[in-house]
Amino acid sequence: MNPLLVPSTLPFGFPDFAAIDEEHLEEAFAVGMAEHRAEVAAITARAGPPTFDDTVVALERSGATLRRVWAVFATLVGSLSTPGVQEIEVRVAPQLAAHADAISLDPDLFARLDALFTARHDLQLDPESLRLLEHRHRDAVRAGAGLAAPEQERLRALNAELSTLSAGFGSRLLADMNAAAVVVHAPAELDGLSPDAVASAARAAEARGRPGRYLLPLVLPTGQPALAALTDRNLRERLFRASISRGARGDAHDTRELVTRLAAVRAERAALLGHPHHASWVIEINTADSLEAVSTMLGVLVPPAVRNAEEE
């Protein structure tokens, strides 16, 4: 039995990673998506005017299997990311994008949400339920539920391409981070690092087939923790340059073409959804809610930040 298709019996429902193989992943995604679509179809097939319980609550409860599978898979992508997992990510990403669009752009589902949203102040909902309804409706509109059919078809194509580009970017970046890890030959160069950090670097080198050497792997973001401790200026420069050149070294792992295309597709999608640019679409639901607010906040922060940096 596929362990991803049944709730875990471990404490707090933690995944039983020891029982999960790569071969389970795609099957679980397929089952989870089919189950989710059937649950949404049952919502839209209900006769009569929509209610909060038979639409919003039912929608919240749908997709449990798919959420469980995604939580496990995202953990594997972020921590293990074997070649097999990366290949599955590239194959599954456009399928998940299409699945999300099929639900977000379902006209019958949106009609139910829209009817409830229009009558929201007459439904006598508690504050939490009202907030949930408003968020569900807002997310559907942001996903393109209010667009005409031709625009929705273009949106589906853009979302599918974005998912493929994002998965490809992640795979290339990880490969380049691994390839750009800094190899150190003399332990004296590691002066400033703690004994544990030096031992970890030795183990990392041995794991990469470089016994007797030391390996400083790259981490995200650009700032590498070892830079704050190393006293050897040449090694600090090597580590810094390796970090800032990720994805831009002109080899098979170069991400610049993907980044350029990602920006273009995001811009087109933002325009389709009524925004001047991608940043406007992203920030609309964040605390600042506008680029002007962000710029104002940064304008206040910059002078003291520069002053502190100069003092340091």
Secondary structure as the mmCIF struct_conf table of DSSP 4:
data_model
#
loop_
_struct_conf.conf_type_id
_struct_conf.id
_struct_conf.beg_label_comp_id
_struct_conf.beg_label_asym_id
_struct_conf.beg_label_seq_id
_struct_conf.end_label_comp_id
_struct_conf.end_label_asym_id
_struct_conf.end_label_seq_id
HELX_RH_3T_P HELX_RH_3T_P1 PRO A 3 LEU A 5
BEND BEND1 VAL A 6 VAL A 6
BEND BEND2 LEU A 10 LEU A 10
HELX_RH_3T_P HELX_RH_3T_P2 PRO A 11 GLY A 13
HELX_RH_3T_P HELX_RH_3T_P3 PHE A 17 ALA A 19
HELX_RH_AL_P HELX_RH_AL_P1 GLU A 22 THR A 44
TURN_TY1_P TURN_TY1_P1 ALA A 45 ALA A 45
BEND BEND3 GLY A 48 PRO A 49
HELX_RH_PI_P HELX_RH_PI_P1 PHE A 52 VAL A 57
HELX_RH_AL_P HELX_RH_AL_P2 ALA A 58 ARG A 61
TURN_TY1_P TURN_TY1_P2 SER A 62 GLY A 63
HELX_RH_AL_P HELX_RH_AL_P3 ALA A 64 SER A 79
TURN_TY1_P TURN_TY1_P3 LEU A 80 LEU A 80
HELX_RH_AL_P HELX_RH_AL_P4 PRO A 83 SER A 104
TURN_TY1_P TURN_TY1_P4 LEU A 105 LEU A 105
HELX_RH_AL_P HELX_RH_AL_P5 PRO A 107 THR A 118
TURN_TY1_P TURN_TY1_P5 ALA A 119 ALA A 119
HELX_RH_3T_P HELX_RH_3T_P4 ARG A 120 ASP A 122
TURN_TY1_P TURN_TY1_P6 LEU A 123 GLN A 124
HELX_RH_AL_P HELX_RH_AL_P6 PRO A 127 ARG A 142
TURN_TY1_P TURN_TY1_P7 ALA A 143 GLY A 146
BEND BEND4 LEU A 147 LEU A 147
HELX_RH_AL_P HELX_RH_AL_P7 ALA A 149 ALA A 179
TURN_TY1_P TURN_TY1_P8 ALA A 180 ALA A 180
HELX_LH_PP_P HELX_LH_PP_P1 ALA A 181 ALA A 181
STRN STRN1 VAL A 182 VAL A 184
HELX_RH_3T_P HELX_RH_3T_P5 PRO A 187 LEU A 190
TURN_TY1_P TURN_TY1_P9 ASP A 191 GLY A 192
BEND BEND5 LEU A 193 LEU A 193
HELX_RH_AL_P HELX_RH_AL_P8 PRO A 195 ALA A 207
TURN_TY1_P TURN_TY1_P10 ARG A 208 GLY A 209
TURN_TY1_P TURN_TY1_P11 PRO A 211 GLY A 212
BEND BEND6 ARG A 213 ARG A 213
STRN STRN2 TYR A 214 LEU A 216
BEND BEND7 LEU A 220 THR A 222
HELX_RH_3T_P HELX_RH_3T_P6 PRO A 225 ALA A 228
TURN_TY1_P TURN_TY1_P12 ALA A 229 ALA A 229
HELX_RH_AL_P HELX_RH_AL_P9 ARG A 233 ILE A 244
TURN_TY1_P TURN_TY1_P13 SER A 245 GLY A 247
BEND BEND8 ARG A 249 ASP A 251
TURN_TY1_P TURN_TY1_P14 ALA A 252 HIS A 253
HELX_RH_AL_P HELX_RH_AL_P10 ARG A 256 LEU A 272
TURN_TY1_P TURN_TY1_P15 LEU A 273 GLY A 274
BEND BEND9 PRO A 276 HIS A 277
HELX_RH_AL_P HELX_RH_AL_P11 HIS A 278 ILE A 283
TURN_TY1_P TURN_TY1_P16 GLU A 284 ILE A 285
BEND BEND10 ASN A 286 ALA A 288
BEND BEND11 SER A 290 SER A 290
HELX_RH_AL_P HELX_RH_AL_P12 LEU A 291 GLU A 311
#
